[in-house]
Amino acid sequence: MSAALVVPRSPALGEAMVDIRPAVPGDLPGITALVNEQARRGNLLPRSAQAIANSLADWLVATAGGEVVGCVSLLRYTSGLAEVRSLAVRDEVQGQGVGGRLVRALMAEARRRRTPTLFALTRAVRFFERCGFRVADKSLFPEKVWLDCRRCPVRQRCDETTVVLHLFREEATNDAKKLR
Ligand SMILES: CC(C)(COP(=O)(O)OP(=O)(O)OC[C@H]1O[C@@H](n2cnc3c(N)ncnc32)[C@H](O)[C@@H]1OP(=O)(O)O)[C@@H](O)C(=O)NCCC(=O)NCCS
């Protein structure tokens, strides 16, 4: 991945030039590098290329100039619950709406899969609140604790906040607003 990717800082121009789409096998090196760079910084859990390849159908990428500049995955726990996982945007394009677009695209995918509830564990609470999520108690998501938290090296001093979004409740509220 080149370090010299130039993407305009203007949100409008940035939106036009950054494409959001389902991941394909050619995106694997870019996704792996992006996620693991953020893991090195302590922002995400590391993911192996093999683990990403095995779950590729659950990943979305943001691309610019043919390179992966953002990614996110949808991890299904049950038919009713999925996690927004491994959300990352390359430093050069942060603050231009790419992260928000990735989360909204993932919300659309979760709706398509009829998954009603999304959650995330994050330090970017304000970012998620702006996407419609609300802060929730982690104890509401024992599935996450069982899968990841018990293996996490910083579980005793976790500073992440759980955020949740009920997709169809939001849809119902929006429909109600439209009818007023
Ligand atoms: C979080 C992240 C994906 C946001 O991507 P982005 O493309 O910059 O997001 P957008 O441009 O859509 O939104 C930017 C807004 O989110 C806010 N935001 C970004 N990171 C934040 C953080 N760690 N905490 C709180 N708010 C944050 C910005 O302050 C900005 O708000 P503003 O418009 O009021 O200034 C990106 O900062 C990132 O990759 N961070 C490192 C990995 C990470 O923490 N992932 C989340 C783990 S669940």
The ligand as an SDF file (V2000), in Angstrom:
LIG
                    3D

 48 50  0  0  0  0  0  0  0  0999 V2000
  -13.4770    5.9230   13.8720 C   0  0  0  0  0  0  0  0  0  0  0  0
  -13.1380    6.0880   12.3930 C   0  0  0  0  0  0  0  0  0  0  0  0
  -13.4790    4.8260   11.6300 C   0  0  0  0  0  0  0  0  0  0  0  0
  -13.9560    7.2580   11.8530 C   0  0  0  0  0  0  0  0  0  0  0  0
  -13.7010    7.3580   10.4460 O   0  0  0  0  0  0  0  0  0  0  0  0
  -13.8780    8.7630    9.6780 P   0  0  0  0  0  0  0  0  0  0  0  0
  -13.8550    8.4950    8.2320 O   0  0  0  0  0  0  0  0  0  0  0  0
  -12.9030    9.7340   10.2130 O   0  0  0  0  0  0  0  0  0  0  0  0
  -15.3500    9.1500   10.1580 O   0  0  0  0  0  0  0  0  0  0  0  0
  -16.2850   10.3290    9.6060 P   0  0  0  0  0  0  0  0  0  0  0  0
  -15.4830   11.2610    8.7730 O   0  0  0  0  0  0  0  0  0  0  0  0
  -17.4910    9.7240    9.0290 O   0  0  0  0  0  0  0  0  0  0  0  0
  -16.7000   11.0290   10.9720 O   0  0  0  0  0  0  0  0  0  0  0  0
  -15.7470   11.7860   11.6440 C   0  0  0  0  0  0  0  0  0  0  0  0
  -16.3080   12.1740   13.0020 C   0  0  0  0  0  0  0  0  0  0  0  0
  -16.1100   11.0840   13.9150 O   0  0  0  0  0  0  0  0  0  0  0  0
  -15.3960   11.5700   15.0180 C   0  0  0  0  0  0  0  0  0  0  0  0
  -14.4670   10.5660   15.5050 N   0  0  0  0  0  0  0  0  0  0  0  0
  -13.5450    9.9000   14.8000 C   0  0  0  0  0  0  0  0  0  0  0  0
  -12.8230    9.1160   15.6270 N   0  0  0  0  0  0  0  0  0  0  0  0
  -13.3130    9.3190   16.8600 C   0  0  0  0  0  0  0  0  0  0  0  0
  -12.9690    8.8230   18.1370 C   0  0  0  0  0  0  0  0  0  0  0  0
  -11.9750    7.9400   18.3330 N   0  0  0  0  0  0  0  0  0  0  0  0
  -13.7080    9.2380   19.1870 N   0  0  0  0  0  0  0  0  0  0  0  0
  -14.7300   10.0870   19.0180 C   0  0  0  0  0  0  0  0  0  0  0  0
  -15.0780   10.6340   17.8430 N   0  0  0  0  0  0  0  0  0  0  0  0
  -14.3660   10.2470   16.7800 C   0  0  0  0  0  0  0  0  0  0  0  0
  -14.5870   12.7490   14.5050 C   0  0  0  0  0  0  0  0  0  0  0  0
  -14.2380   13.5900   15.5780 O   0  0  0  0  0  0  0  0  0  0  0  0
  -15.5280   13.3790   13.5380 C   0  0  0  0  0  0  0  0  0  0  0  0
  -16.4440   14.2220   14.2010 O   0  0  0  0  0  0  0  0  0  0  0  0
  -16.6010   15.7550   13.7010 P   0  0  0  0  0  0  0  0  0  0  0  0
  -17.1360   15.6670   12.2970 O   0  0  0  0  0  0  0  0  0  0  0  0
  -17.5740   16.3300   14.6760 O   0  0  0  0  0  0  0  0  0  0  0  0
  -15.2540   16.3210   13.7790 O   0  0  0  0  0  0  0  0  0  0  0  0
  -11.6410    6.4460   12.1830 C   0  0  0  0  0  0  0  0  0  0  0  0
  -11.3360    7.5450   13.0170 O   0  0  0  0  0  0  0  0  0  0  0  0
  -10.6910    5.3000   12.5100 C   0  0  0  0  0  0  0  0  0  0  0  0
  -10.3500    4.5140   11.6360 O   0  0  0  0  0  0  0  0  0  0  0  0
  -10.2480    5.2360   13.7710 N   0  0  0  0  0  0  0  0  0  0  0  0
   -9.2950    4.1950   14.1760 C   0  0  0  0  0  0  0  0  0  0  0  0
   -9.9480    2.8370   14.3190 C   0  0  0  0  0  0  0  0  0  0  0  0
  -11.1120    2.8800   15.2870 C   0  0  0  0  0  0  0  0  0  0  0  0
  -11.0340    3.4670   16.3660 O   0  0  0  0  0  0  0  0  0  0  0  0
  -12.2090    2.2320   14.8760 N   0  0  0  0  0  0  0  0  0  0  0  0
  -13.4300    2.1550   15.6510 C   0  0  0  0  0  0  0  0  0  0  0  0
  -13.4150    0.9190   16.4660 C   0  0  0  0  0  0  0  0  0  0  0  0
  -15.0560    0.2960   16.6570 S   0  0  0  0  0  0  0  0  0  0  0  0
  1  2  1  0
  2  3  1  0
  2  4  1  0
  2 36  1  0
  4  5  1  0
  5  6  1  0
  6  7  2  0
  6  8  1  0
  6  9  1  0
  9 10  1  0
 10 11  2  0
 10 12  1  0
 10 13  1  0
 13 14  1  0
 14 15  1  0
 15 16  1  0
 15 30  1  0
 16 17  1  0
 17 18  1  0
 17 28  1  0
 18 19  1  0
 18 27  1  0
 19 20  2  0
 20 21  1  0
 21 22  1  0
 21 27  2  0
 22 23  1  0
 22 24  2  0
 24 25  1  0
 25 26  2  0
 26 27  1  0
 28 29  1  0
 28 30  1  0
 30 31  1  0
 31 32  1  0
 32 33  2  0
 32 34  1  0
 32 35  1  0
 36 37  1  0
 36 38  1  0
 38 39  2  0
 38 40  1  0
 40 41  1  0
 41 42  1  0
 42 43  1  0
 43 44  2  0
 43 45  1  0
 45 46  1  0
 46 47  1  0
 47 48  1  0
M  END
$$$$
